[in-house]
């Protein structure tokens, strides 16, 4: 039935569509999963990360900020645990200065 199909699609497609960050020299795009509070970011370097336990206000703030890189560095970079999903050496990290993002 149509309602069941909608619910199944919602569960599978929990992430929002990719938001392009045109003009940013640091971030190329991002998307957010409100139900899981996960943020995925693609960097200009080609690396792709997922951040855990990110309140939706941070996603909104990132999308509305004039400087995506500055917002990321100030509010996200060292504040949340993350997993590198792609790049030369995908790995799990706890937010710290010892695990570079780009």
Backbone as ProteinMPNN parsed JSONL, in Angstrom:
{"seq_chain_A": "XXXXXXXXXXXXXXXXXXXXXXXXXXXXXXXXXXXXXXXXXXXXXXXXXXXXXXXXXXXXXXXXXXXXXXXXXXXXXXXXXXXXXXXXXXXXXXXXXXXXXX", "coords_chain_A": {"N_chain_A": [[0.833, -1.187, 0.0], [0.333, 2.339, -0.457], [0.976, 4.095, 1.704], [2.628, 2.491, 3.336], [4.787, 2.101, 1.586], [5.73, 4.74, 1.436], [6.586, 5.134, 4.107], [8.61, 3.189, 4.252], [10.384, 4.201, 2.322], [11.031, 6.607, 3.554], [12.446, 5.721, 5.775], [14.673, 4.54, 4.578], [15.715, 6.665, 3.122], [16.745, 8.675, 4.916], [18.514, 10.799, 5.049], [18.771, 14.227, 4.083], [18.576, 15.794, 0.823], [21.623, 16.334, -1.032], [23.205, 19.34, -0.31], [24.585, 21.866, -2.133], [27.568, 23.65, -1.684], [28.377, 26.117, -3.071], [31.006, 28.251, -3.97], [32.479, 27.915, -1.671], [35.704, 27.298, -0.476], [36.46, 25.253, 1.103], [34.397, 23.347, 1.798], [32.441, 21.238, -0.275], [29.856, 20.137, -0.407], [26.952, 19.113, 1.555], [24.847, 17.13, 3.742], [22.042, 16.243, 5.841], [20.81, 14.151, 8.435], [18.073, 14.223, 10.184], [16.669, 12.517, 11.934], [18.597, 10.79, 12.943], [20.518, 12.527, 13.72], [22.867, 13.019, 12.204], [25.502, 14.288, 10.262], [26.694, 14.673, 7.048], [29.527, 15.543, 5.23], [31.107, 16.734, 2.328], [34.289, 17.467, 1.283], [36.266, 19.995, -0.36], [38.656, 18.877, -0.98], [38.006, 16.339, -1.701], [37.543, 14.436, 0.184], [35.242, 12.708, 2.366], [33.111, 12.917, 5.053], [31.353, 11.755, 7.999], [29.543, 13.051, 10.651], [28.642, 12.575, 14.025], [25.808, 12.832, 16.254], [24.979, 15.518, 15.885], [23.327, 18.432, 16.494], [20.372, 19.701, 14.898], [20.375, 22.449, 14.607], [23.009, 23.137, 14.072], [23.356, 22.227, 11.463], [21.536, 23.895, 10.133], [22.731, 26.335, 10.733], [25.191, 26.043, 9.388], [24.307, 25.881, 6.719], [23.226, 28.442, 6.408], [25.337, 30.134, 6.837], [27.728, 32.601, 5.798], [30.377, 31.989, 5.355], [31.241, 28.867, 4.858], [33.464, 27.279, 5.506], [34.606, 28.673, 7.696], [32.505, 28.498, 9.556], [32.364, 25.709, 9.85], [34.966, 25.162, 10.896], [34.86, 26.574, 13.308], [32.549, 25.647, 14.692], [32.003, 22.893, 14.25], [34.156, 21.161, 13.514], [35.968, 20.366, 15.709], [34.159, 19.484, 17.539], [32.491, 17.244, 17.334], [32.216, 13.66, 17.119], [33.508, 11.734, 14.41], [33.487, 9.971, 11.244], [35.57, 9.055, 8.631], [34.448, 8.66, 5.464], [35.305, 8.357, 2.858], [38.241, 8.686, 0.815], [41.837, 8.766, 0.938], [42.601, 7.316, 3.221], [40.363, 6.019, 4.873], [38.886, 6.318, 8.043], [38.014, 6.08, 11.566], [37.464, 8.667, 13.89], [37.857, 10.522, 16.9], [36.768, 13.696, 17.59], [39.37, 15.887, 17.294], [42.414, 17.772, 17.18], [44.32, 16.177, 16.116], [43.456, 14.657, 14.025], [43.2, 15.368, 10.948], [40.914, 17.121, 8.739], [41.082, 17.792, 6.103]], "CA_chain_A": [[0.0, 0.0, 0.0], [1.094, 3.559, -0.678], [1.497, 4.617, 2.968], [3.738, 1.631, 3.74], [5.897, 2.415, 0.698], [6.25, 6.032, 1.862], [7.303, 4.931, 5.366], [9.835, 2.455, 3.94], [11.294, 5.118, 1.65], [11.494, 7.577, 4.543], [13.456, 5.083, 6.609], [15.86, 4.326, 3.765], [16.225, 7.949, 2.674], [16.665, 9.569, 6.067], [19.308, 11.997, 4.8], [18.266, 15.226, 3.156], [19.321, 15.839, -0.434], [22.897, 17.037, -0.915], [23.186, 20.796, -0.45], [25.839, 22.312, -2.716], [28.137, 24.833, -1.038], [29.096, 26.838, -4.115], [31.791, 29.388, -3.504], [33.304, 27.546, -0.518], [36.971, 26.66, -0.84], [36.685, 24.161, 2.047], [33.339, 22.346, 1.694], [31.747, 21.227, -1.563], [28.439, 19.858, -0.191], [26.607, 18.467, 2.817], [23.465, 16.688, 3.939], [21.773, 16.029, 7.258], [19.788, 13.176, 8.827], [17.499, 14.764, 11.422], [16.252, 11.454, 12.856], [19.797, 10.217, 13.544], [21.41, 13.656, 14.028], [24.142, 12.788, 11.532], [25.845, 15.261, 9.248], [27.718, 14.23, 6.107], [30.14, 16.656, 4.522], [32.11, 16.467, 1.294], [35.259, 18.555, 1.274], [36.848, 20.353, -1.654], [39.781, 17.947, -1.168], [37.48, 15.055, -2.158], [37.244, 13.566, 1.322], [33.829, 12.65, 2.741], [33.029, 12.581, 6.48], [30.064, 11.746, 8.675], [29.648, 13.528, 12.028], [27.577, 12.003, 14.85], [25.174, 13.594, 17.339], [25.013, 16.932, 15.528], [21.997, 19.027, 16.552], [19.933, 20.269, 13.629], [20.719, 23.873, 14.565], [24.332, 23.265, 13.454], [23.13, 22.083, 10.027], [20.922, 25.148, 9.67], [23.757, 27.371, 10.827], [26.141, 25.836, 8.302], [23.654, 26.241, 5.451], [22.964, 29.879, 6.369], [26.555, 30.921, 7.051], [28.378, 33.16, 4.609], [31.617, 31.241, 5.175], [31.043, 27.476, 5.292], [34.703, 26.818, 6.128], [34.748, 29.298, 9.015], [31.495, 27.905, 10.441], [32.815, 24.351, 10.127], [36.132, 25.186, 11.78], [34.498, 27.114, 14.618], [31.44, 24.988, 15.396], [31.815, 21.465, 13.979], [35.406, 20.421, 13.349], [36.499, 19.732, 16.925], [33.062, 19.325, 18.495], [31.715, 16.017, 17.157], [32.9, 12.463, 16.627], [33.264, 11.583, 12.987], [34.037, 8.845, 10.489], [35.921, 9.394, 7.258], [33.769, 7.683, 4.624], [36.079, 8.144, 1.648], [39.519, 9.371, 0.79], [42.959, 7.837, 0.86], [42.708, 6.444, 4.399], [39.122, 6.133, 5.645], [39.104, 5.919, 9.437], [37.15, 6.667, 12.588], [38.212, 9.575, 14.744], [37.174, 11.355, 17.885], [37.136, 15.067, 17.24], [40.596, 16.403, 17.896], [43.282, 18.392, 16.213], [45.257, 15.189, 15.587], [42.854, 13.953, 12.899], [42.84, 16.459, 10.027], [39.733, 16.931, 7.9], [41.309, 18.063, 4.682]], "C_chain_A": [[0.877, 1.25, 0.0], [1.704, 4.126, 0.601], [2.698, 3.8, 3.432], [4.976, 1.917, 2.892], [6.538, 3.741, 1.1], [7.082, 5.892, 3.138], [8.619, 4.207, 5.095], [10.841, 3.372, 3.249], [11.847, 6.137, 2.623], [12.577, 6.991, 5.421], [14.759, 4.9, 5.845], [16.511, 5.652, 3.415], [16.133, 8.978, 3.797], [17.456, 10.86, 5.848], [18.569, 12.944, 3.872], [19.046, 15.119, 1.851], [20.626, 16.595, -0.197], [22.694, 18.509, -1.189], [24.556, 21.22, -0.974], [26.298, 23.594, -2.038], [29.009, 25.575, -2.051], [29.813, 28.039, -3.519], [32.663, 29.082, -2.301], [34.578, 26.867, -1.006], [37.276, 25.457, 0.056], [35.686, 23.026, 1.844], [32.671, 22.402, 0.328], [30.253, 20.97, -1.402], [28.231, 19.189, 1.16], [25.167, 18.006, 2.805], [23.299, 16.269, 5.385], [20.658, 15.009, 7.438], [19.254, 13.613, 10.185], [17.13, 13.669, 12.416], [17.439, 10.841, 13.592], [20.791, 11.272, 14.017], [22.819, 13.42, 13.483], [24.307, 13.797, 10.408], [26.923, 14.672, 8.349], [28.213, 15.44, 5.34], [31.137, 16.129, 3.497], [33.003, 17.697, 1.221], [35.778, 18.801, -0.137], [38.015, 19.428, -1.988], [39.333, 16.593, -1.713], [37.145, 14.105, -1.031], [35.795, 13.747, 1.747], [33.751, 12.143, 4.181], [31.59, 12.559, 6.95], [30.302, 12.091, 10.141], [28.423, 13.056, 12.802], [27.081, 12.985, 15.902], [25.238, 15.102, 17.114], [23.59, 17.483, 15.601], [21.642, 19.721, 15.229], [20.279, 21.747, 13.505], [22.099, 24.101, 13.935], [24.222, 23.135, 11.93], [22.55, 23.372, 9.458], [21.941, 26.28, 9.681], [24.771, 27.266, 9.706], [25.538, 26.29, 6.972], [23.464, 27.749, 5.309], [24.227, 30.733, 6.46], [27.129, 31.434, 5.734], [29.679, 32.437, 4.311], [31.44, 29.84, 5.749], [32.279, 26.961, 6.025], [34.891, 27.379, 7.523], [33.75, 28.706, 10.001], [31.922, 26.497, 10.831], [33.958, 24.345, 11.138], [35.786, 25.642, 13.19], [33.53, 26.219, 15.39], [31.355, 23.472, 15.241], [33.106, 20.666, 14.094], [35.889, 19.7, 14.604], [35.413, 19.46, 17.963], [32.347, 17.984, 18.44], [32.593, 14.866, 16.692], [32.561, 12.289, 15.161], [33.931, 10.331, 12.436], [34.383, 9.372, 9.108], [35.349, 8.298, 6.373], [34.516, 7.407, 3.331], [37.336, 8.996, 1.693], [40.618, 8.329, 0.835], [43.055, 6.893, 2.051], [41.483, 6.623, 5.278], [39.358, 5.589, 7.046], [38.103, 6.594, 10.357], [38.012, 7.534, 13.495], [37.291, 10.183, 15.784], [37.682, 12.762, 17.613], [38.355, 15.516, 18.024], [41.441, 17.029, 16.805], [44.246, 17.391, 15.576], [44.695, 14.421, 14.395], [42.356, 14.991, 11.908], [41.674, 16.102, 9.127], [40.027, 17.144, 6.429], [42.729, 17.726, 4.297]], "O_chain_A": [[2.035, 1.203, 0.415], [2.843, 4.594, 0.58], [3.692, 4.373, 3.88], [6.089, 1.969, 3.416], [7.764, 3.854, 1.105], [8.165, 6.47, 3.238], [9.647, 4.58, 5.659], [12.031, 3.324, 3.56], [13.019, 6.501, 2.53], [13.53, 7.685, 5.777], [15.837, 5.086, 6.409], [17.738, 5.754, 3.412], [15.511, 10.028, 3.636], [17.104, 11.901, 6.402], [17.834, 12.514, 2.983], [20.063, 14.429, 1.786], [20.723, 17.402, 0.727], [22.079, 18.883, -2.187], [25.573, 20.963, -0.331], [25.507, 24.516, -1.842], [30.228, 25.647, -1.9], [29.273, 28.746, -2.668], [33.507, 29.9, -1.934], [34.53, 25.97, -1.848], [38.232, 24.723, -0.193], [36.083, 21.866, 1.73], [32.367, 23.484, -0.174], [29.453, 21.514, -2.163], [29.178, 18.76, 1.819], [24.369, 18.432, 1.97], [24.275, 15.977, 6.075], [19.682, 15.003, 6.688], [19.9, 13.401, 11.212], [17.264, 13.869, 13.623], [17.304, 10.417, 14.74], [21.796, 10.941, 14.646], [23.816, 13.592, 14.184], [23.354, 14.112, 9.694], [27.957, 14.218, 8.839], [27.426, 16.258, 4.863], [31.904, 15.204, 3.766], [32.522, 18.825, 1.111], [35.729, 17.919, -0.994], [38.324, 19.221, -3.161], [40.161, 15.787, -2.138], [36.524, 13.067, -1.262], [35.193, 14.797, 1.521], [34.263, 11.068, 4.493], [30.723, 13.236, 6.397], [31.16, 11.496, 10.794], [27.301, 13.126, 12.301], [27.822, 13.846, 16.377], [25.517, 15.866, 18.038], [22.728, 17.043, 14.841], [22.512, 20.254, 14.54], [20.458, 22.243, 12.393], [22.332, 25.146, 13.328], [24.909, 23.842, 11.192], [23.011, 23.876, 8.434], [22.002, 27.083, 8.75], [25.173, 28.279, 9.133], [26.183, 26.997, 6.198], [23.533, 28.276, 4.199], [24.183, 31.932, 6.187], [27.024, 30.781, 4.696], [30.053, 32.283, 3.148], [31.481, 29.644, 6.964], [32.16, 26.285, 7.047], [35.288, 26.657, 8.437], [34.098, 28.439, 11.151], [31.852, 26.127, 12.003], [33.919, 23.606, 12.121], [36.359, 25.148, 14.161], [33.671, 26.049, 16.601], [30.683, 22.823, 16.042], [33.128, 19.603, 14.714], [36.192, 18.509, 14.539], [35.715, 19.233, 19.135], [31.665, 17.613, 19.395], [33.575, 15.059, 15.974], [31.47, 12.647, 14.716], [34.802, 9.726, 13.062], [33.576, 10.06, 8.484], [35.72, 7.133, 6.512], [34.375, 6.326, 2.76], [37.462, 9.909, 2.509], [40.343, 7.131, 0.777], [43.544, 5.773, 1.905], [41.545, 7.295, 6.307], [39.957, 4.527, 7.216], [37.433, 7.554, 9.976], [39.143, 7.179, 13.824], [36.09, 10.333, 15.56], [38.88, 12.98, 17.431], [38.361, 15.521, 19.255], [41.183, 16.817, 15.62], [44.918, 17.72, 14.599], [45.405, 13.603, 13.809], [41.218, 15.449, 12.009], [41.465, 14.936, 8.791], [39.252, 16.695, 5.584], [43.11, 17.888, 3.138]]}, "name": "protein", "num_of_chains": 1, "seq": "XXXXXXXXXXXXXXXXXXXXXXXXXXXXXXXXXXXXXXXXXXXXXXXXXXXXXXXXXXXXXXXXXXXXXXXXXXXXXXXXXXXXXXXXXXXXXXXXXXXXXX"}
